Amino acid sequence: MPLYLGGVYYYEAAGTGPAGVAYSSNAGLKTGVEDNLVLKKKWNLRDDDSLAEDAELRVVAANGQPRRDVNVNLYWATNTCGGAARVGQTDDKGVVQLHIDPTVIGLELMIGGPYSADAPEARGKSYQWGEGELRQLFTRHQLTIRW
């Protein structure tokens, strides 16, 4: 009979993403009907955090002045679930330090809030990142957004 190995967490290559290779975060492993099973490698990146990186985001207004108190929301996805969370807020210099990993699929800047998706008061106060911006954050570990 096939076995299910709970407590096994690992990443697999899953096509391409904003920073090149995309990864799927997987939980659990269902085996085949083999008589003998050898688990050669086991990674638990949630514990050792080996693929996570620090990055710096700077937000400035159209006139180049730093934007303070801008909330940064991070969107993530795995093969079992996904979600979003506020991960920081810009300081007086318009800078926030972020911790990013391969599960990140998007980022949003928000002034005030949180707002619901179609809230009229959110107009002009929310900025969804493009793929190019996310790629730059992953590859250069720093990004300036003029918004």
Secondary structure, 3 states (H helix, E strand, C coil): CCCEEEEEEEEEEEEEECCEEEEEEEEEEECCCCCCCCCCCCCCHHHHCCCCEEEEEEEECCCCCECCCEEEEEEEECCCCEEEEEEEECCCCCEEEEEECCCEEEEEEEECCCCCCCCHHHCCCEEECCHHHHHHHHHHCEEEEEC
